[in-house]
Amino acid sequence: MKSHNRENETPMMVFKKEHSSLRQKGEDWMQQTTDSYTIKTTLIIIMFSQRS
């Protein structure tokens, strides 16, 4: 049995609503971090391929 508040929302629904901006910030941070590591990895590969 799931509990609901006065607005008929489950705890998970309330949590998602209250933390949506935090989730978006986390997604943006992850995308920026991924882009940064992709660039660094590409530069390292180029450096090692030129040594051979």
N, C-alpha and C positions, 0 to 999 in steps of 0.2 A: 504494500500500500504506500503510495507516494503522498507526501504532505504538500499542501498548497497554502498560499497566503490569501489575504482578502481579495487580491487581484487575480486569483486562480493561477498563480505562477509557482512552479516548483523551485526548490533551492537552486538547481542548476540553471534554470532560466534567469533567475535574479542575478546569479553570479556572472553569467555571460553578459547580461545587460550592463551591470555595474563595472565590468572590467574590459569592455570592448575597446576603449581608447588605449589601455595598457597592452592589449593584444596587438593592436595596430602598430604601436611603437616597437614592440618586439619583432614583428614581421619586417618592419622597415630596417631595424638594426641588423637583423639576420641577412637581409638582401645586401646592405652596404658591406657587411663583413665578407659575404660570399664574393662580391665584386672585387674587393681588395685582395683577397687571397687568390682569385683567378688571375689578376694582373701580376702578382708576385710570382706565382707558379709559372706563368708564361715567360717572364723575364729570366727565371732560373733555367728553364728548358732551353731558351735561346743561348744563354751563356754557356751551358754545357755542350750544346750542339756545335758551337763555334770552336771549342777546345779540341774536338776530334779531327 
